[in-house]
Amino acid sequence: MTTENVDTPAGGARVTWHTAPAAKLVLALGHGAGGGIGARDLVALAAALPAHGVTVALVEQPWRVAGKKVAAAPKVLDEGWRGLWPALRRPGLPVVAGGRSAGARVACRTAVELDAAGVLALAFPLHPPGRPEKSRAGELLGAGRPTLVVQGGRDPFGGPAEFPPPAAGNPYELVEVPHGDHGFAVPKKAGPTQDEALAVITRAAAEWLGRLIG
């Protein structure tokens, strides 16, 4: 694991690299608006995917690096992501954009512009809790790249059944984490353990990425 500081127009970002011995691609993952790269799903992916030939880059947005408690506006998040994208490239390796929650939205909004090889959307916030009329489905459907959504079964920001049918331009795939909330936490009495829930995420991501690179 190595850490790299990257200057962007939105301020200094930070990338923590989990490098695969024989990498076939880079997966860049941004964090959500309420936390950092220590989120359980990001940590699990960074630990599991290098064994599958995937170098994982955990990206901390400038607002988080600066120690601020409130996330920047969406356009500033996009600006930071665009600014650090060149630092994510490795010779001969495609780069898949991804992230959880707000980070997933950033990845979707910028995927075409940055020529990402695909998008991994973890806990995509389809709408604010209790406000299904405030849909962000357009961002997901407009990603314009092969997309995998991994969603908790009881996510208040949008459960799997609430997602729209895949669009012709973006036939995304969706995997449900049973009983998972927005942070993929599962109740102790739900049936699956927390480790089993995380295994759903890592297995789905590994299989999808494997198909993506052939």
Sequence and secondary structure as in RCSB ss.txt:
>XXXX:A:sequence
MTTENVDTPAGGARVTWHTAPAAKLVLALGHGAGGGIGARDLVALAAALPAHGVTVALVEQPWRVAGKKVAAAPK
VLDEGWRGLWPALRRPGLPVVAGGRSAGARVACRTAVELDAAGVLALAFPLHPPGRPEKSRAGELLGAGRPTLVV
QGGRDPFGGPAEFPPPAAGNPYELVEVPHGDHGFAVPKKAGPTQDEALAVITRAAAEWLGRLIG
>XXXX:A:secstr
 EEEEEEETTEEEEEEEE  TT SEEEEEE  TT  TT HHHHHHHHHGGGGTEEEEEEE HHHHTT SS   HH
HHHHHHHHHHHHH BTTB EEEEEETHHHHHHHHHHHHHT S EEEES   S TT TTS  HHHHHT  S EEEE
EETT TT  GGGS   BTTB  EEEEETT  TT    TTSSS HHHHHHHHHHHHHHHHHHHH 
